[in-house]
Amino acid sequence: MQTINELLGAVLPEGKLVTATLSQPRRKEEGAYTKVAVKPVLLKNELHYQLAYHYEKKVTHDNLTPDDAFAKLSDLLENEMRQALFCTLEADYQVLISKKGKTGILKKPPTKKEAPNLSHNRKKTYVLDEGQPVPFLVELGVMNDKGRVLAAKYDKFRQINRFLEMVRDILPALPQDRKLTIVDFGCGKSYLTFALYHYLAVQEGFELNVVGLDLKADVIEHCEALARTLNYDGLHFRIGDIADYNEFDAVDMVITLHACDTATDAALEKAVRWGASAILSVPCCQHELFAQVRSETLEPLLSHGILKERFAALATDAVRSKLLDIVGYKTQLLEFIDMEHTPKNILIRAVKSGEPDTGALWQEYETFRNFLGAEPYLENALRDRLPSASTL
Ligand SMILES: C[S@@+](CC[C@H](N)C(=O)[O-])C[C@H]1O[C@@H](n2cnc3c(N)ncnc32)[C@H](O)[C@@H]1O
């Protein structure tokens, strides 16, 4: 092989490349990346190359089609980096470019013996692996820069992975051929918002417009600054109340994790009106039904505060999931993380399924709601979408 473009043309198009590393920047600039690592990945079943730019304290990623990777790597070797190692199963190719621009390509015996596992969708226990530094986890202090999870943050790491597994399972329900709009209501410190962005944009190659919304100005400013540090261009944070949030006409996925009491209902109402393809919600502090529920039959249970509280929380989740089913979602209730870590561990996962129910589900719901003697927020909020609209 005489030229870099001949080498790139031979190793990139059919996925022969196992790994590549570009190093030795021509100019030593403060804050610039010093190495670019390249590996093939499958995104939506299409071969891509992931370029990982290594800076002093962070790594950013870019997923490119083989043609775009060809153009980018050619440009990098022509203008920015003076050394590279391309590894295939047949041979390694060491590229050296002199200061005057003269290129030498040395073919060596292969050091890689196994083809890469290209799929990000392969089933594994964790979506994010320990041992591989993930920039947002390093910035949030969950991992060190070697990819080791700090002992005190292990529960957080497991929670993040559990959440991502639940997202992974519903990926087919999301539009695959255009930019996705996602809103995370009550995002707080946003560990899971950053995780979602990393997983969907960096690992899965989706184009994204993600917004995290919260009432707390200081937390939002911090998250916005972190998103800029990480170069997460499609992730932004806004200060505001869920009920007043009107930035979009349509949203593909709505997340609401531990937003307090009826803030969750306000988020669910928005999701339904936006026609979201998927909703993930972990309710919290379900006070509303606690104050409303009345039933002589349930007196032995309701007379104990602790039982009444738990019952009201479970009944709220039952009401919400049934209402989502009625307006056209397929709803599952899943254990978010182990009970030992928090009792607020039920995740409502709803995927848009099509036609709203007009009969049996509504009957079940009405019977249950009448038995509770309650008037749930979400029912009132969605009244125009429910079969009761004409009969109440
Ligand atoms: C318990 S934190 C959960 C944070 C994050 N979602 C998580 O699960 O780690 C709840 C967050 O919801 C926010 N919140 C509560 N009510 C809200 C509302 N009406 N509008 C926007 N944010 C709200 C709070 O400010 C708080 O940051």
The ligand as a Gaussian input file, in Angstrom:
#p B3LYP/6-31G(d) Opt

LIG

0 1
 C      -36.263000      13.380000      43.753000
 S      -35.685000      14.444000      42.500000
 C      -35.374000      13.280000      41.206000
 C      -34.266000      13.683000      40.266000
 C      -33.983000      12.719000      39.124000
 N      -35.083000      12.635000      38.199000
 C      -33.637000      11.348000      39.642000
 O      -34.481000      10.444000      39.595000
 O      -32.523000      11.147000      40.103000
 C      -37.180000      15.224000      41.993000
 C      -36.930000      16.447000      41.142000
 O      -38.162000      16.868000      40.573000
 C      -38.173000      18.265000      40.547000
 N      -39.568000      18.716000      40.467000
 C      -40.573000      18.462000      41.338000
 N      -41.709000      19.045000      40.925000
 C      -41.426000      19.662000      39.745000
 C      -42.185000      20.442000      38.825000
 N      -43.481000      20.670000      39.039000
 N      -41.570000      20.931000      37.730000
 C      -40.245000      20.674000      37.492000
 N      -39.477000      19.949000      38.341000
 C      -40.046000      19.445000      39.442000
 C      -37.486000      18.647000      41.855000
 O      -36.979000      19.971000      41.824000
 C      -36.394000      17.608000      41.963000
 O      -35.175000      18.043000      41.432000

